[in-house]
Amino acid sequence: MVLPWLLLEIACRAVLGSAEAALCGLTSIKGNCHDFYTAISKDVTYKEIKNLLNSKNIMLIDVREIWEILEYRKIPGSINVPLDEVGEALQMNPRDFKEKYNEVKPSKSDS
């Protein structure tokens, strides 16, 4: 069984790249048809992420598949968007995003 804190760390690294992204903002990179956001990689501790989530200063996108959420539970305060859907999901209009993921769509200004 994978430990919950490890899943949190994996999810955070996969989407945010680092806590630095949440603390310092993300850099936009223009792609062919999508805007991608990235940050310099930095290890993130469970305590750092927990504090950021509690402070409401970040929006955490959990990129695990649905079966992983069902088996290991949802990360409290996160939005689940499977990794292969992230690019398309972030291009959706807010109404469609809410309908599909039952969450408010992150804006470009969200950390």
N, C-alpha and C positions, 0 to 999 in steps of 0.2 A: 504494500500500500504506500502511496506517495504521501508524504506529510503535507498538511494544509499550508504551512508556511512556505514549503518548496513550490507548491502550485502557485501561490501568490507571487513568489519571486519570478517564476517562469512567465506568468501572465504579464507582470509589470515590465520585464525585460523585452518581451515580445512586442508590446505596443508602445510603451513610453520610451524604451531604450534606456531610461535611467530616471532616477529621482531628480536629477539635474534638469530634465525636461520639465518636470512639474514645478521646480523651484525657479528656474531661469527662463522658461518659455521654450517654445519649439521653433525650429528654423524651417521655413517653407522651401520646398524644392519643386519646381514646375516639371511635370512629366508630360507625356504625350497627350493624355486625356484626363489625368488626375493630378491633384495637388497632394504631395506626400509630405509628411512631417517627420523630422528626425531630430536626434540630439546626440551629443557625445555620450558614449557609454560609461556608466558608473555603476558599481555594485549598490544595490538597494537592500537595506535591512528590513525585516518584518516590522520593526518598531517605527522606522521612518515612514513606510507606507501607511501603517495604521494611523500615525499622527496626521499625515496628509489627508487621509480619508476622513478622519474625525474633524479636521479643520475645514472640510469642504473646499479646499483649494485645488483639488484635482478631480478629474473625471477618469475613472479607471475602466478601461475596456478589457474585459476578460475574453481572450481569443480562443478559449478551448471549445471543442465540439459539444453539442447538446448532451451526448451520452456521458461525457466527462463531468459536466455540471450535475447531471442526475446521479452519477456514481460518487462524486467527491464533494458535491454541494457548491452552491454559488458563493463567490467571494462577496461578503456583505458590502454594500455600497457600490458595486460594480455593475457595468452593463455587459451582457454577453452578446458578442458578435463574433461568430466563428472566423478564424484567421482568413480563410479563403473568401469571405464575404466583406472584409473590412474596407477594401478600396471602393467597391460598389456602394456599400452602406453609407460611407461618408459623402458620397455624391448624391444620395437620395434627397428629395425634398423632405422637410421636417414632418409633414403629415404621414407620408409613406413610411418613414423611419419609425415613427411612433406606432403605426399600425403593425409593422412587421416585428419590431423588437420590444414593443410595449414600454418604451423608455423615450425620454426627450433626446433628440439628436444633439450630439456635441457640436458646438459652434467652433469656427476657426480660432476664436479668441480663448477657448477653454484650454486649460493645461491638462 
